[in-house]
């Protein structure tokens, strides 16, 4: 970051006068003595304590609670309680998947839920590593949807088609790969590849499930994605962090495997 004096000079040149980010605030907050003291504190710590906890975004969670308390203080206690019992929410979701696993509807719900969980967790991982998700979000969504369409096209037009059980196993392996890759700093290409791979698998599997069911089960897949977007995006990822979110995704995928192994 440039020195505070330079930043303050740039702010002074703005056509619109800032309300909160003033020159005095910057000079006080970024005082060289304060920053030097902070660096000295870090250097005094044992090397084993140098740990990147960004993949477990406790600061983000506290920030969410703070902003919520300023807007609607009465809802902060509710949100905190929901965070505290997030394991219960996941357990209910897994029980619901157990209830649905006796049919193709459960497989569609699971694939939609798992893919949306992978997509959201990858986006959070990208933001942690690169800090520029705002600029890339549209591209990420477009890449996911294009890869999904490509997967469906490959499955319907290719002579070689994987059995449905194999696609379920691929989903499980892909989620496990996410546990290893997306919980560590990776280049942009790896994040893009994982987004594309998740969309491709979802698009490839959907025609297989739909053909076997005899009826359209797109609604079940969409509902799985919607439920996961709500639970993971608002509760589980902020409360648990990205590594534990990926473990939950693996659990959701593995819970439907016994049904396919019996087929």
N, C-alpha and C positions, 0 to 999 in steps of 0.2 A: 504494500500500500504506500502511496506517496506521502510525504510529510504533511502534517496537519495544516501547515501554512499554505501549501500549494492547493490542498482541497478547499480551504477557506477562500482562497483567491478565486477558484473556479465557481464556487457558490455565489460569490459576490457578482460575477459576470452574468448570472442567470437573469432571464427576462422576468421571471416570477420570483418574488421574494419568498424563501422558505420560512415556514412557521416554526418547526421543531428543530431542524438541523441548522443551527446558527454557528457563526464563527466562534463565538465564545464557548459554545458547547464542545465543538471539535477540539479547540486548544486545551480545554480542561480535561476532556476524556482521553485524548491522545498525547497527553503530556509525556515528554521523553523520559522523565524520571519514573513515571508510573509504568511505562512499557518496559524500561530497563529492569525495574524491580520485578515485574512479572516474569520476564525471561530468566532472571536469576533464580526465582522460585522453581521454575521448571528444571533448570540445570542442577539444582540441589537435590532433586528427587533421584532415587535409585533408578538405574536403567530399566529394571523390570517393570516400573510403573509407567513407562512410556507406551501407552496403549491407546489406539484409535477406537474410541467408543461411538463414533458417528453412526455406525451401523446399528447401534441401539440408541436412537435419538431421544435421550432423556430431556435434553434442552428443548427440543421441538415440542415434546409433550407438555413441558411446563409452560412454554410459550402459548400453546393452544389453550391451556387452562386459564392463563392470565388474560388473554384476549377475550375469552368467553366470559370471564368474571366481570370485565369492564362493560360488556354489552348486556348480559343477562346473568347477574350474580346468582340468582336462585337456581339456575340450571347447572352451575359448576359442581355442586354436590352430587347431582344425578350423574353427570359425566364421569366424575371421579369414581363413583360406585360402579359404574359400568366397566371402567378400566380395571378396577380391582377384581371383578368377577369375570374377566375376559375368558378365563379357562372354561367357565360354565357355558358361555356362549359358544365356544368352539365345540365343547362336548355335545351340546344340543344339535349343532350342525352335523357332527359325525354320526350321531344317532339317527338323524334324518336320512343321511346317506345309507346307513345300515337298513333302514326301513325301505328305501327305494331300490336297493341293490338287487332285488329279486327280479328285476326286469330291465328292459332297454331304456326305460324312462330314467332309471337311476343312473345308468351309464352316461346318458346325455346330460343330466343334471351335474354329475361329477366332472365330466370333461369341460363343461362351461365354467364350473366353479374353479377347477384347478387352473385352467388357462387364464382366467381373469386374475387369479391370485398371482400367477407367475408374471403376468404383464405388469400389475401394480407394483409388485416387489422389485421387479427389474427397473421400473421408473424411479422408485425411491433410491435404489442403489446407484443409478446414474446421477441423480441429484446429489447424493452424498459425495461421490467421487469427482464429478465435474462441475457441479454447482450451477449449471445452465439449463436446467430442464425446461424453463419457460420458453427458450428459443427453439427447443427440439421437440416439444410435445406434439405439435401437429405432424411432424415427420414420423414420430414414433407410432402414432395412431394410424397414419397412412401405411406405414411399413407393415404393421400388424395385420391390417385388413387386406392389403395386397397379398401378403404371404398366405393368409387364410384362403383367399380366392384361388391362389396358385395351388395350394394343397388339395383343394376340392377338384380342381381341373386335372391334376396329375392322377388322382385316384380314379376319376370317372373315365379318363381317356387312355390310361396306361394299361397294357396287357398284364403287367405284373402287379398284383394287388396283395398287400399284406393282410393276413387274417386279423379279425377284430381283436383277438387276444394279444397279438403282437403289438398292435397300436397301443393297447392299454399298458403293456410292459414298457414300450417306448416312452409313454407319458411319465411313468414312474421313474425311469432312468433319467429323463430330461429334468424332472423336478429335483432329483438327487444331484444332478450336475449343477443346477441352480444354487443348491446349498453350498457347493464348493466354489463356484465362480462368482456369483453375484454378491457374496458376502466379503469380497476382497476387492481392492482397487483394480479395475480393468480398463483397458483403452476403450474408446468409443465404439470401435468395430465389434468388440465382444458383446457389448450391450445391445448393439443393433442386431447382431447375429442371433442373440438369445430371444429378442422380441420377434424376429422373423421366424425363428424355429418354433416358437410357441404357437404363433398364428398358423404356420404350415401344418403342424400336427393336428390342431383343432379342425382345420378345413379338410384334411385328409380323412380324419376319422368320421366326420359327420355323415357323409354319404353311406358309409358302411352301416352305421347304426340305423339310419333312416330307411335303408333298403330292407334291413332285416325286420324292422318293426311293422312295415306295411303302411304306416301312417306317418305323417309329419310330426316330429318330436322337437321341432325347432324351439317351441315354447319352453320345453324343459331345459334345454341347453341355455337359452337366454335367461331363464329364471336362476339357474345356477350361477351364471356370470353376475347377475344383478345382486344376488344375496352376498356373494363374495366381495363384490365392490363395496357394498355397504359395511360389512363386518370387518374386512381387512383394511380398507382405506380409512375408516373412521376410528376403529378400535384397536385391532390386533397389531398392525405395524407400528403405530405410535406407542402402544403400551409395551410390546414385547421386543421390538426391533426387527430388523430384516432377517437375521439368521433364524430366529424362532418362527418367524412367519413362513419361511421356506420349509421348515420341519413340519409345520401344520399342513402345508400344501402336500407334502409327501404323504402324510397320514391320510388326507382326503383321497388321494389317488389309490393308495394301497388298500383302502377299506372296500373298494369295489372289485378287487382282483379275485377274491374267493368265488364270486358269482361266475366270472369268466372261466376260471379253472374247472368248473363243473360242467361247462358246456361241451 
